[in-house]
Amino acid sequence: MRMRLSRRTVLAAALPVGALVVDPRGLAPFGPIKWLVVPALVLSAGTAALWGLPVRVARRPAWAGVAFGAVVVVAAAAGVDRVYAWTGTPERHFGALTWLLCGLAFVVGQQVARGDRRVVAVGAAIAAGVVGVWATAEALGWHPLRLVGVDSRPVGPFGSSAYLGAAAVLLAPIAFGVAADGAWARRARAAAALAGGACVVALVASGARAAWLGAFVAVWFVPRSGKRVLGAVALGAVGLAFATGVAGRVPDLMNDRNGGVRGRLDEWRVAARVVEHHPLLGVGPEGYRIAFGTAVDDAYERAHGRTPLPDRAHSAVLDVAVTTGLLGLAFYLVLLLAVGRFHWRALRTPTTPMWVTGLAVGVLAYWVQSLALFPIGELEPVVWLLAGVVVAATARADELTEVHAPALVPLAAGALAGVAVVAGMADVIADQAARSTLSATGVTHASRAADLRPDQVRYRLVAARAFESEGPSGLAAAISQLDDAARVSPNDPVVRSERARLLLAQARADGSHAELLTARTALRKLARDDPRDAAVLLRLGVVEQLTGNDAAAETAWLAAEQLAPGSSAASTDLALAYAKAGRWPEAKAAARRALSRDAHDTRAQSVLEQADGT
């Protein structure tokens, strides 16, 4: 029995560090490799925890978790993306299976034996050190993967400044909790203090304002005995913010239209409209990117456009509501309250070991920052594992219930661990192949990545881009790749948009009227489903003009012009169309609008010169 406990504990302790692994050879170095390691660790630990042992869990969180999990499963079954609702998109990895993985991690955390729980805290403190040292080195100018965040902010082992901030606000309190606990060895405490300090550097340098919010609220959770040290840390953090230049992101909070308050309000307005349209079960996990186009308004499109495509509601509460409906949100909030009760107890009980207090503060701070971000697939299982450890450390005997898992459950978890390893390895190899495809000069192996993981549409997109680079002769093969991608996710907006774009390019290259009609059908469907996508409307105007429907082309371009105030393309197309029709006053006005947006637009300048000469 002790051997099983040790194996389970080691796997649980390895999870925080495992979530930080990267693959320098991959196209997405921060993604596939993590989804080889994280599910394998959780499922293996779950197998060890459930195999032949009674499972002891806190009763109320267990019931709330089961209810939320059931809603997630039903929402996924009824969702708008029948594949990625379960597995998650290749970019976010947050389908129903990830939520179930979080639930298993929560159970595993509660099974770690009393004497072994400190090992999990050690794993988290080590992860804090790795995150802190990596981000500090980046802040000093070292960029190992040639990737930095917005405004050259560090991204750490995540590829995202926001994710880095979320990890730092989770892990730094844990390291400081270990450092403040007199029951630990002096060297361990000193190492933890250094790890926590480096993690604070990561938190500040990331410029992640959602994480700063979590850190600010976390201050109120810190016991009085730690206030003096906290004051020194806070003073150093403020000085570091000014030294690194990220302090300016605080006043920008009200002006920044992308990540500031105004930008968040814009995001939340669209998300709330999706919830209004799908109140009971939402659109299913990973469905927001599909439903977004039906709910976006003119104001959002003009302010933000579609680069990158919004696929999250930028608030954990709204994200859950969008993907699982108000029913799922209700159970999610009940779950958070049920689990948060034990964390609050850890903070308010004087006899709680400081390392447990650190765990509780880190988890609560992460949940607070997620109110302005969203659940992160790479970190969420770690959070729920640590939350389970806090629950186990603070729960009373009368709050626990014992469950004997059927033999089939650990067997299934073990089998899934094997599947996760095989699928994860295939994804890592495919990701490396995709990078090779984009860097190669030919297209000999363009579809190799997609052949390895045919369920991942992004590899089809990579292959399509490679074939397109060959010129008109490669367009048919590129479209074929997107047809295959559409079989996996028929409603994926990126796949649909790219396919319609290539259909138009093929029709223009071949001069085929039948192909023009095919492209027009695809673009009309896109515009019907997402009537405020300026890029789609711009292409729709082109194909309408090419098929002789000038009035429809003008309507599409006028709409695109209004929705993309930073682009001159639609205004220029209008100017050229008006000039061709001899409508010179309108051509002149459209050309001037184009030049006001892009003073170097030579086509618009040519129309204006012609108009002045008439």
C-alpha positions as CSV (number, residue, x, y, z in Angstrom):
1,M,0.0,0.0,0.0
2,R,2.8,2.3,0.8
3,M,4.4,1.7,-2.6
4,R,1.2,2.8,-4.3
5,L,1.0,5.9,-2.2
6,S,4.6,6.8,-3.1
7,R,4.0,6.3,-6.8
8,R,0.9,8.4,-6.6
9,T,2.6,11.1,-4.7
10,V,5.6,11.2,-7.1
11,L,3.2,11.5,-10.1
12,A,1.2,14.2,-8.4
13,A,4.3,16.2,-7.4
14,A,5.7,15.9,-10.9
15,L,2.5,17.5,-12.5
16,P,3.4,21.2,-11.7
17,V,6.8,20.7,-13.3
18,G,5.5,18.6,-16.1
19,A,3.2,21.4,-17.1
20,L,6.2,23.6,-18.0
21,V,7.9,21.3,-20.6
22,V,8.6,22.7,-24.0
23,D,9.7,21.3,-27.4
24,P,12.1,23.7,-29.1
25,R,11.8,21.7,-32.4
26,G,8.0,22.1,-32.7
27,L,5.9,24.5,-34.6
28,A,4.0,25.2,-31.4
29,P,6.8,24.5,-28.8
30,F,4.6,25.2,-25.8
31,G,1.5,23.1,-26.7
32,P,1.7,19.5,-27.9
33,I,4.6,18.5,-25.6
34,K,2.6,19.6,-22.6
35,W,-0.4,17.6,-23.8
36,L,1.8,14.6,-23.9
37,V,3.0,15.0,-20.3
38,V,0.0,16.6,-18.4
39,P,-2.7,14.0,-19.3
40,A,-0.3,11.1,-18.9
41,L,0.7,12.2,-15.4
42,V,-2.8,12.9,-14.2
43,L,-4.2,9.6,-15.6
44,S,-1.3,7.6,-14.2
45,A,-1.7,9.2,-10.8
46,G,-5.4,8.5,-11.0
47,T,-4.8,4.9,-11.8
48,A,-2.5,4.5,-8.8
49,A,-5.0,6.4,-6.6
50,L,-8.0,4.3,-7.6
51,W,-6.4,0.8,-7.9
52,G,-7.6,-1.4,-5.1
53,L,-7.8,1.5,-2.6
54,P,-10.8,3.2,-1.0
55,V,-11.1,6.8,-2.3
56,R,-11.8,9.4,0.4
57,V,-13.2,12.7,-0.9
58,A,-14.9,15.7,0.6
59,R,-18.6,15.1,0.2
60,R,-20.0,18.5,-0.9
61,P,-17.3,19.2,-3.5
62,A,-17.7,15.7,-4.8
63,W,-21.4,16.1,-5.5
64,A,-20.9,19.5,-7.0
65,G,-18.1,18.2,-9.2
66,V,-20.2,15.2,-10.4
67,A,-23.1,17.5,-11.3
68,F,-20.9,19.9,-13.2
69,G,-19.1,17.1,-15.0
70,A,-22.5,15.6,-16.0
71,V,-23.5,19.0,-17.5
72,V,-20.2,19.3,-19.3
73,V,-20.7,15.9,-20.9
74,V,-24.3,16.7,-22.0
75,A,-23.2,20.1,-23.3
76,A,-20.4,18.5,-25.3
77,A,-22.7,15.9,-26.8
78,A,-25.1,18.7,-27.9
79,G,-22.4,21.2,-28.8
80,V,-21.7,22.9,-32.1
81,D,-18.4,21.2,-32.6
82,R,-18.9,17.4,-32.1
83,V,-15.1,16.5,-32.1
84,Y,-13.4,19.4,-30.4
85,A,-16.1,19.7,-27.8
86,W,-14.5,16.5,-26.4
87,T,-10.8,16.8,-27.2
88,G,-10.4,20.5,-27.3
89,T,-8.9,22.5,-30.2
90,P,-5.2,22.0,-30.9
91,E,-4.6,25.6,-29.7
92,R,-6.6,25.5,-26.4
93,H,-7.0,21.8,-25.5
94,F,-10.0,22.5,-23.3
95,G,-12.8,20.1,-24.3
96,A,-15.0,18.1,-22.0
97,L,-12.1,15.6,-21.5
98,T,-10.0,18.3,-20.0
99,W,-12.7,19.1,-17.5
100,L,-12.9,15.4,-16.6
101,L,-9.1,15.4,-16.3
102,C,-9.3,18.3,-13.8
103,G,-11.9,16.3,-11.8
104,L,-9.5,13.3,-11.6
105,A,-6.7,15.6,-10.6
106,F,-8.8,17.0,-7.8
107,V,-9.5,13.4,-6.6
108,V,-5.8,12.5,-6.8
109,G,-4.9,15.5,-4.7
110,Q,-7.3,14.4,-1.9
111,Q,-5.7,10.9,-1.9
112,V,-2.1,12.0,-1.2
113,A,-1.3,10.7,2.3
114,R,-0.8,13.2,5.1
115,G,2.9,12.6,5.4
116,D,3.4,12.9,1.6
117,R,1.5,16.1,0.9
118,R,4.6,18.2,1.4
119,V,6.2,16.5,-1.6
120,V,3.5,18.0,-3.8
121,A,4.3,21.5,-2.4
122,V,8.0,20.8,-3.3
123,G,7.0,20.1,-6.9
124,A,5.1,23.3,-7.0
125,A,8.0,25.3,-5.5
126,I,10.4,23.8,-8.0
127,A,8.0,24.8,-10.8
128,A,7.9,28.3,-9.3
129,G,11.7,28.4,-9.5
130,V,11.7,27.2,-13.1
131,V,9.1,29.8,-14.2
132,G,10.8,32.6,-12.3
133,V,14.3,31.9,-13.6
134,W,13.1,31.4,-17.2
135,A,11.1,34.7,-17.2
136,T,13.9,36.6,-15.4
137,A,16.4,35.5,-18.1
138,E,13.9,36.6,-20.8
139,A,13.5,40.0,-19.1
140,L,17.3,40.3,-19.2
141,G,17.3,39.6,-23.0
142,W,17.5,35.8,-23.3
143,H,14.9,34.4,-25.7
144,P,15.7,30.7,-26.3
145,L,12.8,30.1,-28.6
146,R,12.7,33.5,-30.3
147,L,9.2,34.2,-29.1
148,V,8.1,37.0,-26.8
149,G,4.8,38.3,-25.8
150,V,3.1,41.6,-26.6
151,D,5.5,44.6,-26.2
152,S,8.4,42.1,-25.8
153,R,7.2,40.9,-22.4
154,P,8.5,37.5,-21.2
155,V,6.4,34.5,-21.9
156,G,8.3,31.8,-19.9
157,P,7.6,28.2,-20.7
158,F,4.1,29.0,-22.0
159,G,4.4,31.1,-25.1
160,S,2.0,33.7,-23.6
161,S,2.5,36.6,-21.2
162,A,-1.0,36.1,-19.8
163,Y,-0.4,32.4,-19.2
164,L,3.0,33.2,-17.5
165,G,1.3,35.6,-15.2
166,A,-1.4,33.0,-14.3
167,A,1.3,30.4,-13.5
168,A,3.3,32.9,-11.4
169,V,0.4,34.0,-9.3
170,L,-0.5,30.4,-8.6
171,L,3.1,29.2,-7.8
172,A,4.7,32.2,-6.1
173,P,2.5,32.0,-2.9
174,I,3.3,28.3,-2.6
175,A,7.0,28.9,-2.7
176,F,6.7,31.6,-0.1
177,G,4.5,29.4,2.0
178,V,7.3,26.8,2.1
179,A,9.9,29.4,2.8
180,A,7.8,30.7,5.8
181,D,7.2,27.3,7.3
182,G,9.6,26.7,10.2
183,A,9.0,22.9,10.0
184,W,11.0,22.7,6.8
185,A,14.8,22.5,6.7
186,R,16.7,25.8,6.4
187,R,18.1,25.1,3.0
188,A,14.8,24.1,1.6
189,R,13.2,27.3,3.0
190,A,16.0,29.4,1.5
191,A,15.7,27.7,-1.9
192,A,11.9,28.2,-1.8
193,A,12.3,31.9,-0.9
194,L,14.6,32.3,-4.0
195,A,12.1,30.5,-6.2
196,G,9.3,32.7,-4.9
197,G,11.3,35.8,-5.5
198,A,12.1,34.8,-9.0
199,C,8.4,33.9,-9.6
200,V,7.5,37.4,-8.5
201,V,9.8,38.8,-11.1
202,A,8.0,36.6,-13.7
203,L,4.6,37.9,-12.4
204,V,5.6,41.6,-12.7
205,A,7.6,41.3,-15.9
206,S,4.7,39.4,-17.6
207,G,2.6,42.6,-17.5
208,A,-0.4,40.3,-17.1
209,R,-3.0,42.6,-15.5
210,A,-5.4,39.7,-14.8
211,A,-2.6,38.0,-12.8
212,W,-1.9,41.3,-11.1
213,L,-5.5,41.4,-10.0
214,G,-5.1,37.9,-8.6
215,A,-2.0,39.0,-6.7
216,F,-3.7,42.1,-5.3
217,V,-6.6,40.1,-4.0
218,A,-4.2,37.4,-2.7
219,V,-2.7,40.1,-0.4
220,W,-5.9,40.0,1.7
221,F,-5.6,36.3,2.1
222,V,-2.1,36.4,3.6
223,P,-2.0,35.9,7.4
224,R,-0.9,38.8,9.6
225,S,2.4,37.1,10.4
226,G,3.4,37.4,6.8
227,K,2.3,41.0,6.2
228,R,5.8,42.5,6.9
229,V,7.5,40.2,4.4
230,L,4.7,40.8,2.0
231,G,5.2,44.6,2.2
232,A,8.8,44.2,1.3
233,V,7.9,41.9,-1.7
234,A,5.3,44.4,-2.8
235,L,7.7,47.3,-2.7
236,G,10.2,45.4,-4.7
237,A,7.6,44.4,-7.2
238,V,6.5,48.0,-7.7
239,G,10.2,49.0,-8.3
240,L,10.6,46.2,-10.7
241,A,7.5,47.2,-12.6
242,F,9.0,50.7,-13.2
243,A,12.4,49.2,-14.1
244,T,11.0,46.9,-16.7
245,G,8.6,49.4,-18.1
246,V,5.4,47.4,-17.5
247,A,4.2,49.9,-14.9
248,G,2.7,51.8,-17.8
249,R,0.2,49.0,-18.3
250,V,-1.7,50.1,-15.1
251,P,-2.9,53.5,-16.5
252,D,-3.4,52.0,-19.9
253,L,-5.9,49.7,-18.2
254,M,-8.6,52.3,-19.1
255,N,-7.3,53.1,-22.5
256,D,-6.1,49.9,-24.0
257,R,-8.8,48.7,-26.3
258,N,-7.4,45.2,-26.6
259,G,-6.5,43.9,-23.1
260,G,-7.8,46.8,-20.9
261,V,-11.2,47.3,-19.3
262,R,-12.8,48.5,-22.6
263,G,-11.6,45.5,-24.5
264,R,-12.8,43.1,-21.8
265,L,-16.2,44.8,-21.8
266,D,-16.4,44.4,-25.5
267,E,-15.5,40.7,-25.2
268,W,-18.0,40.1,-22.4
269,R,-20.8,41.9,-24.4
270,V,-20.4,39.4,-27.2
271,A,-20.1,36.4,-24.9
272,A,-23.2,37.5,-23.0
273,R,-25.1,37.6,-26.2
274,V,-24.0,34.0,-27.0
275,V,-25.3,32.9,-23.6
276,E,-28.6,34.7,-24.3
277,H,-28.9,32.7,-27.5
278,H,-28.0,29.4,-25.8
279,P,-29.0,29.8,-22.2
280,L,-29.5,26.2,-21.0
281,L,-26.4,24.2,-22.1
282,G,-24.4,26.8,-24.0
283,V,-22.6,26.0,-27.3
284,G,-20.5,23.2,-25.8
285,P,-16.8,23.2,-25.0
286,E,-14.7,24.9,-27.7
287,G,-17.9,26.2,-29.4
288,Y,-17.4,29.9,-28.7
289,R,-15.1,30.4,-31.8
290,I,-18.0,29.1,-33.9
291,A,-20.9,30.9,-32.2
292,F,-18.9,34.2,-32.0
293,G,-19.8,35.2,-35.6
294,T,-23.5,35.0,-34.9
295,A,-23.3,37.3,-31.8
296,V,-20.6,39.9,-32.7
297,D,-21.8,43.4,-33.3
298,D,-20.5,46.2,-35.5
299,A,-18.8,48.0,-32.7
300,Y,-16.7,45.0,-31.7
301,E,-15.7,44.3,-35.3
302,R,-14.6,47.9,-36.0
303,A,-12.6,48.0,-32.8
304,H,-10.9,44.6,-32.8
305,G,-11.4,42.7,-36.1
306,R,-10.6,39.0,-36.2
307,T,-6.9,38.8,-35.7
308,P,-6.6,36.7,-33.7
309,L,-10.0,34.9,-33.9
310,P,-11.8,35.2,-30.5
311,D,-12.2,31.7,-29.1
312,R,-12.6,32.5,-25.4
313,A,-14.8,34.8,-23.5
314,H,-11.9,36.2,-21.4
315,S,-13.6,35.4,-18.1
316,A,-13.8,32.0,-16.5
317,V,-17.4,32.7,-15.4
318,L,-18.5,33.7,-18.8
319,D,-16.5,31.0,-20.5
320,V,-18.2,28.4,-18.5
321,A,-21.6,30.0,-19.2
322,V,-20.9,30.1,-22.9
323,T,-19.8,26.5,-23.1
324,T,-22.1,24.8,-20.6
325,G,-25.0,27.3,-20.3
326,L,-26.5,28.8,-17.1
327,L,-27.0,25.3,-15.8
328,G,-23.3,24.5,-16.0
329,L,-22.4,27.9,-14.6
330,A,-24.6,27.3,-11.5
331,F,-22.9,24.0,-10.7
332,Y,-19.5,25.4,-11.4
333,L,-20.1,28.2,-8.9
334,V,-21.4,25.8,-6.4
335,L,-18.3,23.7,-6.9
336,L,-16.0,26.7,-6.4
337,L,-17.8,27.7,-3.2
338,A,-17.7,24.2,-1.9
339,V,-14.0,23.9,-2.5
340,G,-13.2,27.5,-1.6
341,R,-14.7,26.9,1.9
342,F,-11.8,24.6,2.7
343,H,-9.3,27.1,1.4
344,W,-10.8,29.8,3.5
345,R,-10.5,27.5,6.5
346,A,-6.8,27.0,5.7
347,L,-6.4,30.8,5.8
348,R,-8.3,31.4,9.0
349,T,-7.1,28.5,11.1
350,P,-4.0,29.5,13.1
351,T,-2.6,26.0,13.3
352,T,-2.6,25.5,9.5
353,P,1.0,24.9,8.3
354,M,2.3,27.8,6.3
355,W,2.9,25.6,3.2
356,V,-0.8,24.7,3.2
357,T,-1.6,28.3,3.5
358,G,0.6,29.0,0.5
359,L,-1.2,26.4,-1.5
360,A,-4.6,27.9,-0.6
361,V,-3.5,31.5,-1.4
362,G,-2.1,30.4,-4.8
363,V,-5.2,28.5,-5.8
364,L,-7.5,31.4,-4.7
365,A,-5.3,34.0,-6.5
366,Y,-5.4,31.9,-9.7
367,W,-9.2,31.7,-9.6
368,V,-9.4,35.4,-9.1
369,Q,-7.2,36.2,-12.1
370,S,-9.3,33.8,-14.2
371,L,-12.2,36.1,-13.8
372,A,-10.5,38.4,-16.3
373,L,-8.9,35.6,-18.3
374,F,-10.3,32.1,-18.8
375,P,-9.5,28.5,-17.7
376,I,-6.1,27.5,-19.1
377,G,-5.8,23.9,-20.3
378,E,-2.1,23.5,-19.4
379,L,-2.6,24.9,-15.8
380,E,-6.1,23.9,-14.8
381,P,-5.3,20.2,-13.9
382,V,-2.4,21.5,-11.7
383,V,-4.8,24.0,-10.0
384,W,-7.3,21.3,-9.2
385,L,-4.6,18.9,-8.0
386,L,-3.4,21.5,-5.5
387,A,-6.9,22.4,-4.5
388,G,-7.4,18.7,-3.7
389,V,-4.4,18.7,-1.4
390,V,-5.7,21.7,0.4
391,V,-9.1,20.1,0.9
392,A,-7.5,16.9,2.2
393,A,-5.3,18.9,4.6
394,T,-8.2,20.9,6.1
395,A,-11.3,18.6,5.9
396,R,-12.8,17.1,9.0
397,A,-13.6,13.4,9.2
398,D,-17.4,14.1,9.1
399,E,-17.0,16.0,5.9
400,L,-15.4,13.0,4.0
401,T,-17.0,10.1,2.3
402,E,-15.4,6.9,1.2
403,V,-15.9,5.4,-2.2
404,H,-14.7,2.1,-3.6
405,A,-14.1,2.6,-7.3
406,P,-15.1,-0.4,-9.5
407,A,-12.2,-2.3,-10.9
408,L,-13.1,-1.1,-14.4
409,V,-12.4,2.6,-13.4
410,P,-8.7,2.3,-12.7
411,L,-8.3,0.0,-15.7
412,A,-10.0,2.6,-17.9
413,A,-7.7,5.3,-16.4
414,G,-4.6,3.2,-17.1
415,A,-5.8,2.5,-20.7
416,L,-6.5,6.2,-21.3
417,A,-3.0,7.0,-19.9
418,G,-1.6,4.8,-22.6
419,V,-3.7,6.4,-25.3
420,A,-2.7,9.8,-24.1
421,V,1.0,8.9,-24.4
422,V,0.6,7.4,-27.9
423,A,-1.6,10.3,-29.1
424,G,0.7,12.9,-27.4
425,M,3.8,11.4,-29.0
426,A,2.1,11.4,-32.4
427,D,1.2,15.1,-31.9
428,V,4.7,16.1,-30.9
429,I,6.1,14.3,-34.0
430,A,3.4,15.9,-36.2
431,D,4.1,19.3,-34.7
432,Q,7.8,19.0,-35.6
433,A,6.9,17.8,-39.1
434,A,4.6,20.8,-39.5
435,R,7.5,23.1,-38.6
436,S,9.7,21.3,-41.2
437,T,6.9,21.7,-43.8
438,L,6.7,25.5,-43.3
439,S,10.5,25.9,-43.5
440,A,11.0,23.6,-46.5
441,T,11.2,24.9,-50.0
442,G,9.1,22.1,-51.6
443,V,5.9,20.3,-50.7
444,T,7.1,16.7,-50.7
445,H,6.1,16.1,-47.1
446,A,3.5,18.8,-46.8
447,S,0.8,16.4,-45.5
448,R,3.0,14.3,-43.2
449,A,1.9,16.1,-40.1
450,A,-1.8,15.8,-41.0
451,D,-1.3,12.1,-41.8
452,L,0.1,11.6,-38.3
453,R,-2.7,13.5,-36.6
454,P,-5.7,13.7,-39.0
455,D,-7.9,15.0,-36.2
456,Q,-5.9,18.2,-35.9
457,V,-7.1,20.8,-38.4
458,R,-4.2,23.0,-37.9
459,Y,-1.9,20.5,-39.6
460,R,-4.3,20.5,-42.6
461,L,-4.0,24.3,-42.6
462,V,-0.2,24.0,-42.6
463,A,-0.3,21.6,-45.5
464,A,-2.7,23.9,-47.4
465,R,-0.4,26.8,-47.0
466,A,2.5,24.7,-48.2
467,F,0.6,23.6,-51.3
468,E,-0.6,27.2,-52.0
469,S,3.0,28.4,-52.0
470,E,3.5,26.4,-55.1
471,G,1.3,28.8,-57.0
472,P,-1.9,28.0,-59.1
473,S,-0.8,24.4,-59.6
474,G,-1.0,23.7,-55.9
475,L,-4.4,25.3,-55.2
476,A,-6.4,22.1,-55.8
477,A,-4.2,20.1,-53.4
478,A,-4.5,22.9,-50.8
479,I,-8.3,22.9,-51.1
480,S,-8.3,19.1,-50.7
481,Q,-6.5,19.5,-47.4
482,L,-9.1,22.0,-46.2
483,D,-11.9,19.6,-47.3
484,D,-10.3,17.0,-45.1
485,A,-10.1,19.5,-42.2
486,A,-13.8,20.4,-42.7
487,R,-14.7,16.7,-42.2
488,V,-13.2,17.0,-38.7
489,S,-14.7,20.3,-37.8
490,P,-17.3,21.4,-40.4
491,N,-18.1,24.7,-38.7
492,D,-14.5,25.8,-37.9
493,P,-14.5,29.4,-39.0
494,V,-10.8,29.5,-39.9
495,V,-11.1,26.4,-42.1
496,R,-14.2,27.7,-43.8
497,S,-12.7,31.1,-44.4
498,E,-9.4,29.7,-45.8
499,R,-11.3,27.3,-48.0
500,A,-13.5,30.0,-49.5
501,R,-10.4,32.2,-50.0
502,L,-8.6,29.4,-51.9
503,L,-11.7,28.6,-54.0
504,L,-11.8,32.2,-55.1
505,A,-8.1,32.2,-55.9
506,Q,-8.5,29.0,-57.9
507,A,-11.4,30.4,-59.8
508,R,-9.6,33.6,-60.7
509,A,-6.5,31.7,-61.7
510,D,-8.5,29.3,-64.0
511,G,-11.1,31.7,-65.2
512,S,-13.7,29.1,-64.8
513,H,-17.3,30.4,-64.3
514,A,-18.3,27.2,-62.6
515,E,-15.5,27.6,-60.0
516,L,-16.5,31.2,-59.5
517,L,-20.0,30.0,-58.7
518,T,-18.6,27.5,-56.2
519,A,-16.5,30.2,-54.5
520,R,-19.5,32.5,-54.4
521,T,-21.7,29.8,-52.8
522,A,-19.0,29.3,-50.1
523,L,-18.6,33.0,-49.4
524,R,-22.3,33.7,-49.3
525,K,-22.7,30.9,-46.7
526,L,-19.9,32.4,-44.7
527,A,-21.4,35.9,-44.9
528,R,-24.8,34.5,-43.9
529,D,-23.4,32.8,-40.8
530,D,-21.1,35.6,-39.9
531,P,-22.4,38.8,-41.5
532,R,-19.8,41.1,-39.8
533,D,-16.5,39.5,-40.9
534,A,-15.0,42.2,-43.0
535,A,-12.5,39.9,-44.7
536,V,-15.3,37.6,-45.9
537,L,-17.3,40.6,-47.1
538,L,-14.3,41.9,-49.0
539,R,-13.9,38.6,-50.9
540,L,-17.6,38.3,-51.4
541,G,-17.6,41.6,-53.2
542,V,-14.9,40.4,-55.5
543,V,-16.7,37.2,-56.4
544,E,-20.0,39.0,-56.9
545,Q,-18.4,41.5,-59.3
546,L,-16.7,38.7,-61.2
547,T,-20.0,36.9,-61.6
548,G,-21.7,40.1,-62.9
549,N,-23.6,41.1,-59.8
550,D,-22.3,44.6,-59.3
551,A,-25.0,45.7,-57.0
552,A,-24.3,42.9,-54.6
553,A,-20.6,43.6,-54.8
554,E,-21.1,47.2,-53.9
555,T,-23.3,46.2,-50.9
556,A,-20.6,43.8,-49.6
557,W,-17.8,46.3,-50.0
558,L,-19.7,49.1,-48.3
559,A,-20.3,46.8,-45.4
560,A,-16.6,45.8,-45.3
561,E,-15.6,49.4,-45.4
562,Q,-17.6,50.3,-42.4
563,L,-16.5,47.2,-40.4
564,A,-12.7,47.6,-41.1
565,P,-11.9,51.3,-40.6
566,G,-8.2,50.5,-40.5
567,S,-8.1,49.0,-44.0
568,S,-8.2,50.7,-47.4
569,A,-9.0,47.6,-49.4
570,A,-12.8,47.9,-49.5
571,S,-12.7,51.6,-50.3
572,T,-10.2,51.0,-53.1
573,D,-12.3,48.2,-54.6
574,L,-15.3,50.5,-54.5
575,A,-13.3,53.3,-56.1
576,L,-12.2,51.0,-58.9
577,A,-15.8,49.7,-59.4
578,Y,-17.3,53.2,-59.5
579,A,-14.6,54.3,-62.0
580,K,-15.3,51.3,-64.2
581,A,-19.0,52.2,-64.2
582,G,-18.3,55.9,-64.9
583,R,-19.6,57.0,-61.5
584,W,-16.8,59.5,-61.1
585,P,-18.0,61.5,-58.1
586,E,-18.5,58.3,-56.1
587,A,-15.2,57.0,-57.4
588,K,-13.4,60.1,-56.2
589,A,-15.0,60.0,-52.8
590,A,-14.1,56.3,-52.3
591,A,-10.5,56.9,-53.4
592,R,-10.2,59.7,-50.9
593,R,-11.5,57.4,-48.2
594,A,-9.0,54.8,-49.2
595,L,-6.1,57.3,-49.1
596,S,-7.2,58.6,-45.7
597,R,-6.7,55.1,-44.4
598,D,-3.5,54.3,-46.4
599,A,-1.7,57.2,-48.0
600,H,0.4,54.9,-50.0
601,D,-2.5,53.1,-51.8
602,T,-1.4,53.4,-55.4
603,R,-4.6,52.0,-56.9
604,A,-6.7,54.6,-55.0
605,Q,-4.3,57.4,-56.0
606,S,-4.6,56.3,-59.7
607,V,-8.4,56.4,-59.5
608,L,-8.3,59.9,-57.9
609,E,-6.0,61.2,-60.7
610,Q,-8.4,59.8,-63.3
611,A,-11.4,61.4,-61.5
612,D,-9.6,64.7,-61.4
613,G,-8.9,64.5,-65.1
614,T,-12.6,63.9,-66.1
